[in-house]
Amino acid sequence: MHFARLLHLVDSAIPTGSFAYSYGLESSISLGLIRDDAGLRQHLYAYLQQAASFEIPFLNACFHLDTNRADMAAEYDAQLLVPALHRASAVQGRTWLKLLAGFYPAADIERISHWFAAGEVPPHFTLAFGLGLRAAGYALAETGTMYLHMLLRDQLSAAIRLGFLGPLEGHRLQHDFYAVFEHLLAGQEGKGYREASRSAFVLDTAQVLHEDLYSRLFQN
């Protein structure tokens, strides 16, 4: 039952805002960085690799009681360099905390929201995701897996909405990519936020160039 509740929380039907963003996929396709199935697979793997090396250490830190939250939040904010993603992350983080506060009133999720507000720090989604699920009683292992699941699902959903691949092909790709989750998470086991690193600079560039697209389906 506990795991079923987590599956519900990360369901794409729950309005956290991630469905409205392609995180650079639209611009990568429009600019010719992704041309075929092989290119999409390379994109997804690079995207998940960067998520593992950058986001997972911050999720790890959210579950460690000795972590200085102020330093962690400032470090994450400083490394999120793409303006559109910076804005989107803060909006999604606020929405996520409101969602959890409604579902888990006894977990005092509002205390996390007040902490971000008091420190005048944007409640970035990764930090809100980790801190919120920890307060709601979830374990780090399942939190990390579900985080990667959300990122992969949203990328493939964006590719389907862009008409780059069909729904069945998208679900097959998602099924295939679950095989790398254990490897990616194991590589970040025990790492804290000070060991976080960004590795896919071409993806970051594509995200920046999204604002210059002639026609945009997604907001970022």
C-alpha positions in Angstrom: 0.0 0.0 0.0 2.9 2.4 0.9 4.5 1.9 -2.5 1.2 2.1 -4.3 0.7 5.6 -2.8 4.1 6.6 -4.1 3.1 5.4 -7.6 0.0 7.6 -7.4 2.1 10.6 -6.4 4.3 10.4 -9.4 1.4 9.6 -11.8 1.6 11.9 -14.8 -2.1 12.8 -14.3 -1.3 14.6 -11.1 -0.7 18.3 -12.0 2.8 19.1 -10.8 3.7 21.0 -14.0 6.3 18.6 -15.5 4.0 17.7 -18.4 4.3 21.3 -19.8 8.1 21.1 -20.3 10.3 19.2 -22.6 13.6 20.1 -20.9 15.4 20.8 -24.1 14.0 17.8 -26.1 11.9 20.0 -28.4 14.8 22.3 -29.3 17.1 19.3 -29.7 14.8 17.8 -32.3 14.1 21.2 -34.0 17.8 22.0 -34.2 18.7 18.5 -35.6 20.6 17.3 -32.6 18.2 14.3 -32.5 17.3 12.9 -35.9 16.4 9.3 -35.4 15.7 6.5 -32.8 19.4 6.1 -32.1 19.8 9.8 -31.5 16.8 9.7 -29.1 18.3 6.8 -27.2 21.6 8.6 -26.9 19.8 11.7 -25.7 17.8 9.8 -23.0 20.9 8.1 -21.7 22.9 11.3 -21.5 19.9 13.0 -19.8 19.6 10.2 -17.2 23.3 10.2 -16.7 23.2 13.9 -15.9 20.2 13.5 -13.7 22.0 10.8 -11.8 25.3 12.7 -11.4 23.6 16.1 -10.5 20.2 15.4 -9.0 20.7 12.2 -7.1 23.4 13.5 -4.8 21.0 16.3 -3.8 18.3 13.8 -3.1 20.8 11.8 -1.0 21.5 14.9 1.0 17.8 15.5 1.6 17.7 12.2 3.6 20.8 13.0 5.7 20.0 14.7 9.0 23.4 16.3 9.2 23.1 18.1 5.9 23.2 21.9 6.1 20.0 22.7 4.3 20.8 26.3 3.7 24.1 25.4 2.0 22.5 22.6 0.0 19.7 24.9 -1.3 22.1 27.6 -2.2 24.4 25.2 -4.0 21.5 23.7 -6.0 20.2 27.2 -6.9 23.7 28.3 -8.1 24.1 25.3 -10.4 20.8 25.5 -12.1 22.0 27.9 -14.8 19.3 27.7 -17.5 16.8 30.5 -16.7 13.7 28.7 -18.0 14.5 25.6 -16.0 15.3 27.6 -12.9 11.8 29.2 -13.1 10.1 25.9 -13.9 11.9 24.1 -11.1 10.7 26.6 -8.5 7.1 26.5 -9.8 7.1 22.7 -9.7 8.6 22.6 -6.3 5.9 24.8 -4.8 3.2 22.7 -6.5 4.7 19.5 -5.2 4.8 20.7 -1.6 1.2 21.8 -1.8 0.3 18.4 -3.2 2.0 16.6 -0.4 0.6 18.9 2.3 -2.9 18.0 1.1 -2.2 14.2 1.0 -0.1 14.0 4.2 -1.4 16.6 6.7 0.3 14.8 9.6 3.7 15.1 8.0 3.8 18.9 8.5 4.9 19.4 4.9 4.1 23.1 5.2 7.1 23.4 7.5 9.3 22.7 4.5 7.5 25.4 2.5 8.0 27.9 5.3 11.7 27.1 5.5 12.2 27.9 1.9 10.2 31.1 2.2 12.0 32.2 5.3 15.4 31.7 3.7 14.2 33.4 0.5 15.4 30.3 -1.4 13.5 29.0 -4.4 11.8 25.6 -3.5 13.4 23.8 -6.4 11.6 20.6 -7.4 14.5 18.2 -6.7 14.9 19.4 -3.1 11.1 19.7 -2.6 10.7 16.2 -3.9 13.3 14.7 -1.6 12.5 16.6 1.6 8.8 16.2 1.1 8.9 12.4 0.5 11.3 12.0 3.5 8.8 13.8 5.7 6.0 11.7 4.4 7.9 8.5 5.4 9.4 7.2 2.2 12.8 5.7 1.9 15.8 7.1 -0.1 16.0 4.1 -2.4 12.4 4.2 -3.6 12.6 8.0 -3.9 15.6 7.9 -6.2 14.1 5.3 -8.4 10.8 7.2 -8.7 12.7 10.4 -9.5 14.4 8.8 -12.5 11.1 7.2 -13.5 9.4 10.6 -13.6 12.2 12.2 -15.7 12.3 9.3 -18.2 8.5 9.2 -18.5 8.2 13.0 -19.1 10.9 12.9 -21.8 9.2 10.1 -23.6 5.8 11.8 -23.2 7.3 14.9 -24.8 8.7 13.0 -27.7 5.2 11.4 -28.3 3.5 14.8 -28.1 6.0 16.2 -30.6 5.2 13.3 -33.0 8.7 12.0 -33.0 7.6 8.5 -32.0 4.4 6.6 -31.3 2.9 5.7 -27.9 3.8 2.0 -28.1 7.3 2.7 -29.1 7.6 5.2 -26.3 6.5 2.7 -23.7 8.9 0.1 -25.1 11.8 2.6 -24.8 10.7 3.3 -21.2 10.7 -0.4 -20.4 14.2 -0.8 -21.9 15.7 2.1 -20.0 14.6 0.8 -16.6 17.5 -1.6 -17.0 20.0 1.2 -16.4 18.4 2.7 -13.3 20.2 0.4 -10.9 23.5 1.1 -12.4 23.0 4.9 -12.4 21.8 4.9 -8.8 24.6 2.6 -7.6 27.1 5.0 -9.1 25.8 7.8 -6.8 25.4 5.8 -3.7 26.7 7.7 -0.6 27.5 10.9 -2.6 26.4 14.2 -1.1 25.5 17.4 -2.8 29.0 18.7 -2.9 29.9 15.9 -5.2 27.1 16.7 -7.7 28.2 17.5 -11.2 26.6 18.4 -14.6 27.9 16.3 -17.5 25.7 16.9 -20.5 26.6 20.4 -21.6 25.0 20.0 -25.1 21.7 19.3 -23.4 22.0 22.5 -21.3 22.8 24.5 -24.5 19.8 23.0 -26.2 17.6 24.1 -23.3 18.9 27.6 -23.5 18.2 27.8 -27.2 14.6 26.7 -26.7 13.5 30.3 -26.2 14.6 31.1 -29.8 12.6 28.4 -31.5 10.2 29.7 -34.2 7.4 27.5 -33.0 7.2 26.0 -29.5 4.9 23.3 -28.2 6.4 23.3 -24.7 6.9 26.3 -22.4 10.6 25.9 -21.5 
